[in-house]
């Protein structure tokens, strides 16, 4: 019924209010890779009618196959540790889809939770995540199994907890105090089976008036977070975001500001079509990706006309290099994902989106007479330090 409802609404838009339909910008961008393998990349394709399609894409052959029925609206897609499937959010529910099965499985938690944040898998049966408790109406951090058995890691009546990160036996998370708006990044030992996490050591006190929009630990002694000024000015087209390095060195935690980039203001609005396919609690995640093989960050920066450019910041040299720039006067959507030594760049297909010197690079998508779908994405080769449509 959900599929036919979406089709009926699309028909209504076409027949009675066409600008509503055509305001949706088609885009296709990478969201995950199985085992860091460029032959097994998941691409999310949003069509002009608002329908979402999830493809498994082989970057070497450019062939793509649907891996999820089109009546689902997947968001926060995560690969299972055994690479046999993936999880995603759909209409507020967590689902797990195995490649060997046609239909996904819905995970029903045994605690009253809503607004499930981005999940992280510990193993094929267990994961942790942030979610709002219906009892306290505050965000807490939980661990759960695929059977729905849920235990509390961190929750109280005063704070919101988000962005949980498990590195070995260490546990990192962001704490927010709504009554006195401040953000702290804390570290503690990951709680045992019958334990609740003790209040962690403060390793970062985020500047007053700033929110945390992204947080990731690379190891027990190194991580990154992105901050931005709040409240967000809705009349502004874009929001400035600052990426910071968090590092434990000389027996203390240090914070080093690295670079600034801009994202469209609309990504912070739950009503905007930007949020399709993106975790509600991590709106900045599609615009930044860690490049492990080069110890650098790849990110997208939007200019004042909302045209995107792709940059790479090298952590060893502290140098910034522009790799791709917008080649159109109208705003386009984009996303980046590093897979091995390649960075794939998504965006609006079949448009003059990116250019490298004279060449224009953009995603393309075609279907041959045999029904085989082929997709080509712009790609940055880290080893060769060049940009091109992917040819591995």
C-alpha positions as YAML, in Angstrom:
chain: A
units: angstrom
residues:
- id: 1
  name: UNK
  ca: [0.00, 0.00, 0.00]
- id: 2
  name: UNK
  ca: [2.85, 2.37, 0.79]
- id: 3
  name: UNK
  ca: [4.21, 2.00, -2.75]
- id: 4
  name: UNK
  ca: [0.86, 2.82, -4.39]
- id: 5
  name: UNK
  ca: [0.31, 5.72, -1.99]
- id: 6
  name: UNK
  ca: [3.62, 7.28, -3.08]
- id: 7
  name: UNK
  ca: [2.72, 6.80, -6.74]
- id: 8
  name: UNK
  ca: [-0.71, 8.38, -6.21]
- id: 9
  name: UNK
  ca: [0.80, 11.39, -4.46]
- id: 10
  name: UNK
  ca: [3.34, 11.80, -7.26]
- id: 11
  name: UNK
  ca: [0.46, 11.73, -9.78]
- id: 12
  name: UNK
  ca: [-1.40, 14.41, -7.80]
- id: 13
  name: UNK
  ca: [1.68, 16.62, -7.81]
- id: 14
  name: UNK
  ca: [2.09, 16.20, -11.55]
- id: 15
  name: UNK
  ca: [-1.52, 16.91, -12.34]
- id: 16
  name: UNK
  ca: [-2.33, 19.72, -9.94]
- id: 17
  name: UNK
  ca: [0.90, 21.33, -8.79]
- id: 18
  name: UNK
  ca: [3.83, 20.62, -11.00]
- id: 19
  name: UNK
  ca: [6.36, 22.88, -9.18]
- id: 20
  name: UNK
  ca: [6.02, 20.57, -6.17]
- id: 21
  name: UNK
  ca: [7.26, 17.65, -8.24]
- id: 22
  name: UNK
  ca: [10.02, 19.39, -10.08]
- id: 23
  name: UNK
  ca: [11.44, 21.01, -6.93]
- id: 24
  name: UNK
  ca: [12.89, 17.60, -6.09]
- id: 25
  name: UNK
  ca: [16.44, 17.38, -7.42]
- id: 26
  name: UNK
  ca: [17.47, 13.98, -8.70]
- id: 27
  name: UNK
  ca: [20.72, 12.72, -7.20]
- id: 28
  name: UNK
  ca: [22.75, 9.56, -6.84]
- id: 29
  name: UNK
  ca: [25.55, 9.20, -4.31]
- id: 30
  name: UNK
  ca: [27.57, 6.51, -2.49]
- id: 31
  name: UNK
  ca: [26.53, 5.59, 1.06]
- id: 32
  name: UNK
  ca: [28.58, 2.51, 2.02]
- id: 33
  name: UNK
  ca: [30.99, -0.14, 0.73]
- id: 34
  name: UNK
  ca: [31.17, -3.81, 1.63]
- id: 35
  name: UNK
  ca: [34.60, -4.59, 3.03]
- id: 36
  name: UNK
  ca: [36.06, -1.38, 1.59]
- id: 37
  name: UNK
  ca: [35.68, -3.05, -1.81]
- id: 38
  name: UNK
  ca: [35.13, -0.80, -4.89]
- id: 39
  name: UNK
  ca: [33.28, -3.65, -6.61]
- id: 40
  name: UNK
  ca: [30.61, -3.69, -3.88]
- id: 41
  name: UNK
  ca: [29.48, -0.12, -3.24]
- id: 42
  name: UNK
  ca: [25.95, 0.83, -2.24]
- id: 43
  name: UNK
  ca: [24.49, 3.82, -4.07]
- id: 44
  name: UNK
  ca: [21.33, 5.67, -3.13]
- id: 45
  name: UNK
  ca: [19.36, 7.10, -6.06]
- id: 46
  name: UNK
  ca: [16.62, 9.66, -5.47]
- id: 47
  name: UNK
  ca: [14.44, 10.12, -8.52]
- id: 48
  name: UNK
  ca: [12.47, 13.23, -9.48]
- id: 49
  name: UNK
  ca: [9.24, 11.62, -8.23]
- id: 50
  name: UNK
  ca: [10.80, 11.26, -4.78]
- id: 51
  name: UNK
  ca: [11.21, 7.49, -5.00]
- id: 52
  name: UNK
  ca: [14.43, 6.04, -3.60]
- id: 53
  name: UNK
  ca: [16.37, 3.15, -5.10]
- id: 54
  name: UNK
  ca: [19.31, 1.39, -3.47]
- id: 55
  name: UNK
  ca: [21.85, -0.13, -5.86]
- id: 56
  name: UNK
  ca: [24.84, -2.40, -5.34]
- id: 57
  name: UNK
  ca: [27.42, -1.05, -7.76]
- id: 58
  name: UNK
  ca: [30.60, -2.52, -9.22]
- id: 59
  name: UNK
  ca: [32.91, 0.42, -9.93]
- id: 60
  name: UNK
  ca: [35.12, -1.70, -12.20]
- id: 61
  name: UNK
  ca: [32.36, -2.87, -14.54]
- id: 62
  name: UNK
  ca: [29.96, 0.03, -13.78]
- id: 63
  name: UNK
  ca: [27.10, -2.50, -13.48]
- id: 64
  name: UNK
  ca: [24.46, -1.96, -10.79]
- id: 65
  name: UNK
  ca: [21.74, -4.15, -9.31]
- id: 66
  name: UNK
  ca: [18.82, -3.23, -7.06]
- id: 67
  name: UNK
  ca: [19.21, -4.66, -3.55]
- id: 68
  name: UNK
  ca: [16.06, -3.26, -1.93]
- id: 69
  name: UNK
  ca: [12.44, -3.02, -3.02]
- id: 70
  name: UNK
  ca: [11.64, 0.53, -4.23]
- id: 71
  name: UNK
  ca: [8.76, 1.08, -1.78]
- id: 72
  name: UNK
  ca: [11.25, 1.48, 1.08]
- id: 73
  name: UNK
  ca: [12.75, 4.88, 1.95]
- id: 74
  name: UNK
  ca: [16.11, 3.81, 3.39]
- id: 75
  name: UNK
  ca: [18.21, 6.11, 5.58]
- id: 76
  name: UNK
  ca: [21.37, 5.61, 7.66]
- id: 77
  name: UNK
  ca: [22.52, 2.57, 5.68]
- id: 78
  name: UNK
  ca: [25.18, 0.50, 7.47]
- id: 79
  name: UNK
  ca: [26.96, -2.67, 6.31]
- id: 80
  name: UNK
  ca: [26.83, -5.74, 8.57]
- id: 81
  name: UNK
  ca: [30.26, -6.85, 9.86]
- id: 82
  name: UNK
  ca: [30.06, -10.13, 7.89]
- id: 83
  name: UNK
  ca: [29.19, -8.22, 4.68]
- id: 84
  name: UNK
  ca: [26.14, -10.46, 4.12]
- id: 85
  name: UNK
  ca: [23.68, -7.60, 4.29]
- id: 86
  name: UNK
  ca: [22.99, -4.13, 5.63]
- id: 87
  name: UNK
  ca: [20.76, -2.25, 8.04]
- id: 88
  name: UNK
  ca: [18.71, 0.85, 7.38]
- id: 89
  name: UNK
  ca: [16.01, 3.05, 8.89]
- id: 90
  name: UNK
  ca: [12.54, 3.15, 7.33]
- id: 91
  name: UNK
  ca: [9.65, 5.15, 8.77]
- id: 92
  name: UNK
  ca: [11.37, 5.29, 12.16]
- id: 93
  name: UNK
  ca: [12.01, 1.54, 12.32]
- id: 94
  name: UNK
  ca: [15.32, -0.28, 12.10]
- id: 95
  name: UNK
  ca: [15.45, -3.02, 9.47]
- id: 96
  name: UNK
  ca: [18.09, -5.56, 8.47]
- id: 97
  name: UNK
  ca: [18.29, -6.80, 4.88]
- id: 98
  name: UNK
  ca: [20.35, -9.86, 3.92]
- id: 99
  name: UNK
  ca: [21.42, -10.10, 0.28]
- id: 100
  name: UNK
  ca: [20.27, -13.72, 0.26]
- id: 101
  name: UNK
  ca: [16.71, -12.80, 1.26]
- id: 102
  name: UNK
  ca: [14.03, -10.83, -0.53]
- id: 103
  name: UNK
  ca: [12.53, -8.98, 2.44]
- id: 104
  name: UNK
  ca: [14.20, -7.14, 5.32]
- id: 105
  name: UNK
  ca: [13.65, -7.97, 8.97]
- id: 106
  name: UNK
  ca: [12.28, -5.35, 11.37]
- id: 107
  name: UNK
  ca: [14.02, -4.98, 14.73]
- id: 108
  name: UNK
  ca: [11.51, -4.34, 17.54]
- id: 109
  name: UNK
  ca: [13.15, -2.94, 20.68]
- id: 110
  name: UNK
  ca: [11.91, -4.05, 24.08]
- id: 111
  name: UNK
  ca: [12.24, -0.48, 25.40]
- id: 112
  name: UNK
  ca: [10.05, 2.50, 24.39]
- id: 113
  name: UNK
  ca: [12.38, 4.41, 22.05]
- id: 114
  name: UNK
  ca: [11.90, 6.76, 19.13]
- id: 115
  name: UNK
  ca: [14.00, 8.98, 16.84]
- id: 116
  name: UNK
  ca: [16.64, 6.30, 16.42]
- id: 117
  name: UNK
  ca: [20.01, 7.81, 15.60]
- id: 118
  name: UNK
  ca: [22.81, 6.36, 13.51]
- id: 119
  name: UNK
  ca: [23.67, 2.81, 14.61]
- id: 120
  name: UNK
  ca: [27.08, 1.15, 14.80]
- id: 121
  name: UNK
  ca: [27.52, -2.62, 14.59]
- id: 122
  name: UNK
  ca: [29.73, -4.38, 17.17]
- id: 123
  name: UNK
  ca: [29.26, -7.82, 15.59]
- id: 124
  name: UNK
  ca: [26.60, -9.48, 13.43]
- id: 125
  name: UNK
  ca: [24.16, -9.72, 16.35]
- id: 126
  name: UNK
  ca: [24.85, -6.62, 18.46]
- id: 127
  name: UNK
  ca: [24.91, -2.87, 17.82]
- id: 128
  name: UNK
  ca: [24.77, 0.43, 19.73]
- id: 129
  name: UNK
  ca: [23.01, 3.67, 18.95]
- id: 130
  name: UNK
  ca: [21.51, 6.90, 20.30]
- id: 131
  name: UNK
  ca: [17.74, 7.29, 20.60]
- id: 132
  name: UNK
  ca: [15.15, 9.37, 22.41]
- id: 133
  name: UNK
  ca: [13.53, 7.70, 25.41]
- id: 134
  name: UNK
  ca: [9.75, 8.05, 25.46]
- id: 135
  name: UNK
  ca: [9.98, 8.05, 29.27]
- id: 136
  name: UNK
  ca: [12.56, 10.84, 29.77]
- id: 137
  name: UNK
  ca: [12.18, 12.53, 26.36]
- id: 138
  name: UNK
  ca: [15.96, 12.80, 26.33]
- id: 139
  name: UNK
  ca: [18.43, 11.14, 23.99]
- id: 140
  name: UNK
  ca: [20.34, 8.26, 25.53]
- id: 141
  name: UNK
  ca: [22.77, 5.64, 24.28]
- id: 142
  name: UNK
  ca: [21.74, 2.00, 24.07]
- id: 143
  name: UNK
  ca: [23.05, -1.39, 23.05]
- id: 144
  name: UNK
  ca: [20.71, -3.91, 21.40]
- id: 145
  name: UNK
  ca: [20.64, -7.26, 19.64]
- id: 146
  name: UNK
  ca: [18.85, -8.26, 16.45]
- id: 147
  name: UNK
  ca: [16.28, -9.93, 18.71]
- id: 148
  name: UNK
  ca: [15.40, -6.51, 20.13]
- id: 149
  name: UNK
  ca: [16.92, -7.04, 23.58]
- id: 150
  name: UNK
  ca: [18.01, -3.56, 24.65]
- id: 151
  name: UNK
  ca: [20.15, -2.29, 27.52]
- id: 152
  name: UNK
  ca: [21.00, 1.24, 28.62]
- id: 153
  name: UNK
  ca: [24.56, 2.50, 28.23]
- id: 154
  name: UNK
  ca: [24.00, 6.15, 29.13]
- id: 155
  name: UNK
  ca: [20.76, 8.02, 29.87]
- id: 156
  name: UNK
  ca: [19.39, 10.50, 32.44]
- id: 157
  name: UNK
  ca: [16.71, 13.16, 32.85]
- id: 158
  name: UNK
  ca: [18.98, 16.15, 32.22]
- id: 159
  name: UNK
  ca: [21.35, 15.50, 29.31]
- id: 160
  name: UNK
  ca: [21.13, 14.39, 25.70]
- id: 161
  name: UNK
  ca: [23.73, 11.86, 24.60]
- id: 162
  name: UNK
  ca: [24.67, 11.29, 20.96]
- id: 163
  name: UNK
  ca: [27.38, 10.16, 18.52]
- id: 164
  name: UNK
  ca: [28.49, 7.05, 20.46]
- id: 165
  name: UNK
  ca: [31.83, 5.60, 19.37]
- id: 166
  name: UNK
  ca: [33.36, 2.32, 20.61]
- id: 167
  name: UNK
  ca: [37.10, 1.93, 20.10]
- id: 168
  name: UNK
  ca: [38.45, -1.23, 21.70]
- id: 169
  name: UNK
  ca: [37.41, -1.07, 25.35]
- id: 170
  name: UNK
  ca: [36.93, 2.70, 25.28]
- id: 171
  name: UNK
  ca: [33.62, 4.48, 24.85]
- id: 172
  name: UNK
  ca: [33.28, 8.03, 23.49]
- id: 173
  name: UNK
  ca: [30.15, 10.14, 23.15]
- id: 174
  name: UNK
  ca: [28.81, 13.71, 22.96]
- id: 175
  name: UNK
  ca: [26.90, 15.17, 25.91]
- id: 176
  name: UNK
  ca: [24.51, 18.10, 25.48]
- id: 177
  name: UNK
  ca: [22.88, 20.08, 28.28]
- id: 178
  name: UNK
  ca: [19.73, 21.76, 26.86]
- id: 179
  name: UNK
  ca: [19.08, 24.10, 29.83]
- id: 180
  name: UNK
  ca: [22.59, 25.59, 29.50]
- id: 181
  name: UNK
  ca: [23.37, 24.85, 25.85]
- id: 182
  name: UNK
  ca: [26.86, 23.37, 25.93]
- id: 183
  name: UNK
  ca: [28.39, 20.35, 24.24]
- id: 184
  name: UNK
  ca: [31.05, 18.10, 25.75]
- id: 185
  name: UNK
  ca: [32.88, 15.11, 24.31]
- id: 186
  name: UNK
  ca: [33.48, 12.48, 26.97]
- id: 187
  name: UNK
  ca: [35.44, 9.24, 27.23]
- id: 188
  name: UNK
  ca: [34.85, 6.24, 29.49]
- id: 189
  name: UNK
  ca: [35.34, 2.49, 29.56]
- id: 190
  name: UNK
  ca: [32.76, 0.60, 27.53]
- id: 191
  name: UNK
  ca: [30.33, -0.87, 30.09]
- id: 192
  name: UNK
  ca: [30.26, -4.60, 30.70]
- id: 193
  name: UNK
  ca: [27.16, -6.80, 30.24]
- id: 194
  name: UNK
  ca: [25.52, -5.75, 33.53]
- id: 195
  name: UNK
  ca: [26.91, -2.22, 33.74]
- id: 196
  name: UNK
  ca: [25.83, 1.30, 32.84]
- id: 197
  name: UNK
  ca: [28.51, 3.67, 31.62]
- id: 198
  name: UNK
  ca: [29.85, 5.98, 34.31]
- id: 199
  name: UNK
  ca: [30.02, 9.65, 33.45]
- id: 200
  name: UNK
  ca: [33.06, 9.91, 31.26]
- id: 201
  name: UNK
  ca: [36.07, 12.15, 31.45]
- id: 202
  name: UNK
  ca: [35.61, 15.41, 29.57]
- id: 203
  name: UNK
  ca: [38.11, 15.44, 26.71]
- id: 204
  name: UNK
  ca: [36.59, 18.37, 24.77]
- id: 205
  name: UNK
  ca: [34.52, 21.31, 25.90]
- id: 206
  name: UNK
  ca: [32.99, 22.69, 22.72]
- id: 207
  name: UNK
  ca: [32.97, 26.47, 22.41]
- id: 208
  name: UNK
  ca: [29.88, 28.20, 23.76]
- id: 209
  name: UNK
  ca: [27.26, 28.83, 21.07]
- id: 210
  name: UNK
  ca: [28.46, 25.92, 18.94]
- id: 211
  name: UNK
  ca: [26.77, 22.57, 18.27]
- id: 212
  name: UNK
  ca: [28.36, 19.27, 17.25]
- id: 213
  name: UNK
  ca: [27.18, 18.01, 13.85]
- id: 214
  name: UNK
  ca: [29.63, 15.15, 13.32]
- id: 215
  name: UNK
  ca: [31.92, 13.07, 15.54]
- id: 216
  name: UNK
  ca: [34.11, 10.08, 14.71]
- id: 217
  name: UNK
  ca: [36.97, 8.38, 16.54]
- id: 218
  name: UNK
  ca: [39.67, 6.84, 14.35]
- id: 219
  name: UNK
  ca: [41.42, 5.18, 17.28]
- id: 220
  name: UNK
  ca: [41.42, 5.30, 21.09]
- id: 221
  name: UNK
  ca: [43.70, 8.33, 20.92]
- id: 222
  name: UNK
  ca: [42.53, 10.22, 17.85]
- id: 223
  name: UNK
  ca: [39.27, 11.47, 16.43]
- id: 224
  name: UNK
  ca: [37.47, 14.35, 14.76]
- id: 225
  name: UNK
  ca: [34.39, 16.45, 15.28]
- id: 226
  name: UNK
  ca: [32.60, 19.14, 13.28]
- id: 227
  name: UNK
  ca: [31.05, 22.15, 15.01]
- id: 228
  name: UNK
  ca: [28.83, 24.96, 13.77]
- id: 229
  name: UNK
  ca: [27.30, 28.10, 15.30]
- id: 230
  name: UNK
  ca: [23.77, 27.79, 16.67]
- id: 231
  name: UNK
  ca: [21.05, 28.77, 16.30]
- id: 232
  name: UNK
  ca: [21.30, 28.36, 12.53]
- id: 233
  name: UNK
  ca: [20.27, 31.50, 10.63]
- id: 234
  name: UNK
  ca: [17.44, 30.25, 8.44]
- id: 235
  name: UNK
  ca: [17.67, 33.21, 6.07]
- id: 236
  name: UNK
  ca: [21.26, 32.29, 5.23]
- id: 237
  name: UNK
  ca: [21.84, 29.90, 2.31]
- id: 238
  name: UNK
  ca: [24.71, 28.03, 3.94]
- id: 239
  name: UNK
  ca: [26.22, 27.19, 7.32]
- id: 240
  name: UNK
  ca: [29.94, 27.34, 8.12]
- id: 241
  name: UNK
  ca: [31.28, 24.14, 9.70]
- id: 242
  name: UNK
  ca: [34.67, 23.74, 11.36]
- id: 243
  name: UNK
  ca: [36.46, 20.38, 11.46]
- id: 244
  name: UNK
  ca: [38.65, 19.76, 14.54]
- id: 245
  name: UNK
  ca: [41.20, 17.08, 15.38]
- id: 246
  name: UNK
  ca: [40.99, 15.53, 18.88]
- id: 247
  name: UNK
  ca: [44.25, 13.89, 19.91]
- id: 248
  name: UNK
  ca: [45.68, 12.38, 23.08]
- id: 249
  name: UNK
  ca: [49.33, 13.40, 23.31]
- id: 250
  name: UNK
  ca: [51.76, 14.18, 26.14]
- id: 251
  name: UNK
  ca: [49.30, 12.79, 28.71]
- id: 252
  name: UNK
  ca: [46.47, 15.14, 27.75]
- id: 253
  name: UNK
  ca: [43.75, 15.63, 25.15]
- id: 254
  name: UNK
  ca: [44.32, 18.36, 22.60]
- id: 255
  name: UNK
  ca: [41.96, 20.02, 20.12]
- id: 256
  name: UNK
  ca: [43.35, 21.38, 16.85]
- id: 257
  name: UNK
  ca: [41.16, 23.26, 14.37]
- id: 258
  name: UNK
  ca: [41.80, 22.02, 10.83]
- id: 259
  name: UNK
  ca: [39.58, 23.53, 8.13]
- id: 260
  name: UNK
  ca: [36.23, 25.22, 7.48]
- id: 261
  name: UNK
  ca: [33.63, 24.15, 4.94]
- id: 262
  name: UNK
  ca: [30.03, 25.12, 4.21]
- id: 263
  name: UNK
  ca: [26.86, 23.07, 3.78]
- id: 264
  name: UNK
  ca: [23.37, 24.21, 2.69]
- id: 265
  name: UNK
  ca: [21.30, 25.56, 5.58]
- id: 266
  name: UNK
  ca: [18.43, 23.35, 4.49]
- id: 267
  name: UNK
  ca: [20.19, 20.16, 5.66]
- id: 268
  name: UNK
  ca: [19.27, 21.16, 9.22]
- id: 269
  name: UNK
  ca: [15.56, 21.26, 8.37]
- id: 270
  name: UNK
  ca: [13.71, 17.96, 8.74]
- id: 271
  name: UNK
  ca: [11.19, 19.12, 6.11]
- id: 272
  name: UNK
  ca: [13.77, 19.62, 3.38]
- id: 273
  name: UNK
  ca: [14.36, 17.01, 0.68]
- id: 274
  name: UNK
  ca: [18.07, 17.15, 1.52]
- id: 275
  name: UNK
  ca: [17.36, 14.88, 4.47]
- id: 276
  name: UNK
  ca: [16.18, 11.97, 2.31]
- id: 277
  name: UNK
  ca: [18.47, 9.00, 2.94]
- id: 278
  name: UNK
  ca: [20.41, 10.83, 5.67]
- id: 279
  name: UNK
  ca: [20.34, 9.99, 9.37]
- id: 280
  name: UNK
  ca: [18.20, 12.53, 11.23]
- id: 281
  name: UNK
  ca: [20.93, 12.90, 13.86]
- id: 282
  name: UNK
  ca: [23.90, 13.17, 11.46]
- id: 283
  name: UNK
  ca: [22.95, 15.63, 8.67]
- id: 284
  name: UNK
  ca: [26.57, 16.54, 7.87]
- id: 285
  name: UNK
  ca: [27.84, 12.98, 7.30]
- id: 286
  name: UNK
  ca: [27.39, 12.87, 3.47]
- id: 287
  name: UNK
  ca: [29.67, 15.89, 3.03]
- id: 288
  name: UNK
  ca: [32.81, 14.55, 4.71]
- id: 289
  name: UNK
  ca: [34.74, 11.27, 4.51]
- id: 290
  name: UNK
  ca: [37.97, 10.09, 6.14]
- id: 291
  name: UNK
  ca: [40.65, 8.86, 3.70]
- id: 292
  name: UNK
  ca: [42.55, 6.26, 5.75]
- id: 293
  name: UNK
  ca: [45.12, 5.39, 3.06]
- id: 294
  name: UNK
  ca: [46.21, 9.02, 2.80]
- id: 295
  name: UNK
  ca: [45.53, 10.16, 6.40]
- id: 296
  name: UNK
  ca: [43.35, 12.97, 5.12]
- id: 297
  name: UNK
  ca: [39.78, 14.20, 4.97]
- id: 298
  name: UNK
  ca: [37.75, 14.67, 1.82]
- id: 299
  name: UNK
  ca: [34.93, 17.18, 2.10]
- id: 300
  name: UNK
  ca: [32.46, 19.21, 0.05]
- id: 301
  name: UNK
  ca: [32.35, 22.99, 0.37]
- id: 302
  name: UNK
  ca: [29.38, 24.95, -1.01]
- id: 303
  name: UNK
  ca: [29.93, 28.50, -2.27]
- id: 304
  name: UNK
  ca: [27.43, 31.35, -1.84]
- id: 305
  name: UNK
  ca: [25.48, 30.14, -4.88]
- id: 306
  name: UNK
  ca: [25.35, 26.64, -3.36]
- id: 307
  name: UNK
  ca: [27.63, 25.16, -5.99]
- id: 308
  name: UNK
  ca: [29.83, 22.41, -4.53]
- id: 309
  name: UNK
  ca: [33.57, 21.89, -4.74]
- id: 310
  name: UNK
  ca: [35.47, 18.85, -3.46]
- id: 311
  name: UNK
  ca: [38.61, 19.34, -1.37]
- id: 312
  name: UNK
  ca: [41.13, 17.11, 0.36]
- id: 313
  name: UNK
  ca: [42.87, 18.17, 3.58]
- id: 314
  name: UNK
  ca: [46.08, 16.24, 4.28]
- id: 315
  name: UNK
  ca: [46.68, 15.77, 8.00]
- id: 316
  name: UNK
  ca: [50.42, 15.19, 7.61]
- id: 317
  name: UNK
  ca: [51.12, 18.35, 5.61]
- id: 318
  name: UNK
  ca: [48.16, 20.52, 6.70]
- id: 319
  name: UNK
  ca: [47.61, 21.32, 3.03]
- id: 320
  name: UNK
  ca: [44.28, 21.73, 1.25]
- id: 321
  name: UNK
  ca: [43.86, 20.78, -2.40]
- id: 322
  name: UNK
  ca: [40.81, 21.40, -4.58]
- id: 323
  name: UNK
  ca: [39.99, 18.31, -6.64]
- id: 324
  name: UNK
  ca: [36.68, 19.03, -8.33]
- id: 325
  name: UNK
  ca: [34.67, 22.21, -8.71]
- id: 326
  name: UNK
  ca: [31.09, 23.01, -9.67]
- id: 327
  name: UNK
  ca: [30.47, 23.64, -13.35]
- id: 328
  name: UNK
  ca: [26.88, 24.84, -13.17]
- id: 329
  name: UNK
  ca: [25.18, 27.99, -12.00]
- id: 330
  name: UNK
  ca: [22.31, 26.12, -10.34]
- id: 331
  name: UNK
  ca: [22.69, 24.39, -7.01]
- id: 332
  name: UNK
  ca: [23.26, 20.62, -7.08]
- id: 333
  name: UNK
  ca: [23.42, 17.86, -4.49]
- id: 334
  name: UNK
  ca: [26.57, 15.91, -3.77]
- id: 335
  name: UNK
  ca: [28.10, 13.35, -1.42]
- id: 336
  name: UNK
  ca: [31.54, 11.72, -0.98]
- id: 337
  name: UNK
  ca: [32.74, 8.28, 0.12]
- id: 338
  name: UNK
  ca: [36.29, 6.93, 0.30]
- id: 339
  name: UNK
  ca: [36.73, 3.29, -0.76]
- id: 340
  name: UNK
  ca: [40.32, 1.98, -0.65]
- id: 341
  name: UNK
  ca: [42.36, 4.63, -2.50]
- id: 342
  name: UNK
  ca: [39.45, 6.10, -4.46]
- id: 343
  name: UNK
  ca: [36.99, 8.82, -3.50]
- id: 344
  name: UNK
  ca: [33.64, 8.53, -5.24]
- id: 345
  name: UNK
  ca: [31.59, 11.67, -5.68]
- id: 346
  name: UNK
  ca: [27.83, 11.59, -6.10]
- id: 347
  name: UNK
  ca: [25.43, 14.24, -7.28]
- id: 348
  name: UNK
  ca: [22.83, 15.09, -9.88]
- id: 349
  name: UNK
  ca: [23.18, 12.69, -12.83]
- id: 350
  name: UNK
  ca: [23.53, 13.66, -16.47]
- id: 351
  name: UNK
  ca: [24.29, 17.30, -15.70]
- id: 352
  name: UNK
  ca: [27.43, 19.38, -16.13]
- id: 353
  name: UNK
  ca: [28.15, 19.15, -12.46]
- id: 354
  name: UNK
  ca: [31.90, 19.00, -11.91]
- id: 355
  name: UNK
  ca: [34.83, 20.02, -14.04]
- id: 356
  name: UNK
  ca: [38.53, 19.29, -13.90]
- id: 357
  name: UNK
  ca: [40.35, 21.83, -16.04]
- id: 358
  name: UNK
  ca: [38.40, 21.44, -19.33]
- id: 359
  name: UNK
  ca: [36.69, 18.10, -18.69]
- id: 360
  name: UNK
  ca: [33.27, 18.10, -17.09]
- id: 361
  name: UNK
  ca: [32.58, 15.28, -14.65]
- id: 362
  name: UNK
  ca: [29.14, 14.18, -13.52]
- id: 363
  name: UNK
  ca: [27.36, 10.97, -12.52]
- id: 364
  name: UNK
  ca: [25.80, 9.13, -15.44]
- id: 365
  name: UNK
  ca: [23.24, 6.34, -15.43]
- id: 366
  name: UNK
  ca: [22.13, 4.27, -18.44]
- id: 367
  name: UNK
  ca: [20.20, 1.07, -19.09]
- id: 368
  name: UNK
  ca: [21.02, -1.05, -22.16]
- id: 369
  name: UNK
  ca: [18.60, -3.09, -24.25]
- id: 370
  name: UNK
  ca: [19.28, -6.16, -22.10]
- id: 371
  name: UNK
  ca: [18.12, -4.28, -19.00]
- id: 372
  name: UNK
  ca: [21.58, -3.94, -17.46]
- id: 373
  name: UNK
  ca: [21.95, -0.70, -15.52]
- id: 374
  name: UNK
  ca: [25.35, 0.99, -15.68]
- id: 375
  name: UNK
  ca: [26.39, 3.85, -13.42]
- id: 376
  name: UNK
  ca: [29.52, 5.98, -13.61]
- id: 377
  name: UNK
  ca: [30.56, 8.32, -10.79]
- id: 378
  name: UNK
  ca: [33.26, 11.00, -10.73]
- id: 379
  name: UNK
  ca: [36.28, 9.62, -8.90]
- id: 380
  name: UNK
  ca: [39.40, 11.01, -7.27]
- id: 381
  name: UNK
  ca: [42.35, 8.62, -7.38]
- id: 382
  name: UNK
  ca: [44.38, 9.25, -4.22]
- id: 383
  name: UNK
  ca: [47.52, 7.48, -5.45]
- id: 384
  name: UNK
  ca: [47.61, 9.27, -8.80]
- id: 385
  name: UNK
  ca: [46.22, 12.49, -7.32]
- id: 386
  name: UNK
  ca: [43.91, 13.08, -10.25]
- id: 387
  name: UNK
  ca: [40.21, 13.30, -10.90]
- id: 388
  name: UNK
  ca: [38.27, 11.40, -13.53]
- id: 389
  name: UNK
  ca: [35.16, 9.41, -14.17]
- id: 390
  name: UNK
  ca: [36.00, 6.05, -12.63]
- id: 391
  name: UNK
  ca: [37.98, 3.66, -14.76]
- id: 392
  name: UNK
  ca: [39.66, 1.05, -12.57]
...
